[in-house]
Each structure stands twice: as structure tokens, then as C-alpha cells.
């Protein structure tokens, strides 16, 4: 977890995802992903907190089964929230007493205090969004799928991420989404393509590269099946608007 106190931080994940985290914002990064962080200002000041294990609060898992999440959680490799002023004050106190800055017990105590604040100052939906890389299918199956489907190349890989056999995963998916995994994943891809074109992307080559289509005929057929128009027709329709 990174808390930007001042200035701004440029974070890059993979070849495509770049996000600017500015002052008074915090970000939660997955432990098993590679990120590049570059300060954008001379006065950039960041507090970094590394979590090796799942969060426990009062001897209970932060994402215990009785926690209720919303279903519509944006899936992002770099989820960002505004830092609450109370949390900023708490983190600022970490370094006020130099003799305690290297004390593990002090940091564990402050970490517990930090997550008590996170628990009450943010909503369950914000928890699910911010800590999405830590949510398991047993916590909330729908949120897990929504947060992780883009990391998987297909249904088999998504089932593996969930730690389930393919048959069990498909059955659970049908129970929660009333759809097949493959069809649902294709619909999500189609909606992202539609959003990109709506937001001004007019290069079919760029769209093909971004969404993994090698041939235009394949891309065009996909758009016809899921968006009822060819890429050229979709681009043209938004140009007229």
C-alpha cells in the first residue's frame, strides 16, 4: 500500500496500465505483480506499507464471510482511493519518534490502528475495490470473478486463480451469474471495446492489439456477434455524434 502525502507518483503495471497517484491519495498493489513507481515532483513524499499476510482485525479476517460487498466493483490493477484525513494524521505520526521507527511491535500496533480506521471510514464496496487483489472466491465469488477475470487468458486459468477445478468453477459461476463463463467474459471484453470507441479510439489496429485479435476478420466477427456492428461501423457511428 502506498500513501502519497505530497507531489505525485507515476505507477506502471505491464505495458499498458499507467496511473498517476496524486497527493492525498492511496493505492493498493498486488504482491505478486511487478510495478514501476516514478516520482513526478521534487516534493513527492510517499509512505509505503507492505502486507505479507491477509489483514486481521480483532482476530477476525478483514474479509470474513459475513462481510457484505457490492457486486459492481471496478476491476483495476492499480486501485486508488482518496486518503482520509484521519489516516493521513495517523501515518504522519509514524515518524515523529525516531527511536520507534525501527520497532516492529510499534509498526504492528499502528498497522492494527490503521485497519480499524479503514474498516469504519470506508464502505464495504470501497474495501472490495481497494483490496481487490486480496479477495478470495470464498469471501465473495462475484467480486472475485469481477476483480480477476482480466488477469486470466481463459476459463481454465480463471478457475485456477480461484483454486477450483474447472467443473466446480463453472457450476459456481452459473449459480452466481446465470451465464456461461466464456460468454460472460466475451461480453465484458465487448463492452470494453465499445467504451474505448465511444471515448475516441478510432484505430482498429490499436484495438486489435489491446484485446488480442490477430486478424481483422476475427475482430470484425467478434464485434458483429457481441456488439451487432463491425468495428468500422461502430467508429463511424460515434464520429457522426
Protein Blocks (a to p, Z undefined) as FASTA:
>chain_A
ZZdfbhcddddehjllccdddehiacdddfkbccddddfbfklccdddddfbdcdeehia
fkbfklccdfbdcddfbdcddddfklmmmmmmmmmpmmlmmgmklmmmmmmmmmmmmmmm
pcfklmmmmmmmmpcfklommlmmmmmmmmpgbfklmmmmnopafklmmmmmmmmnopaf
klmmmmmmmmmmmmmmmnopabfklmmmmnopabfklmmmmmmmmnopafklmmmmmmmZ
Z
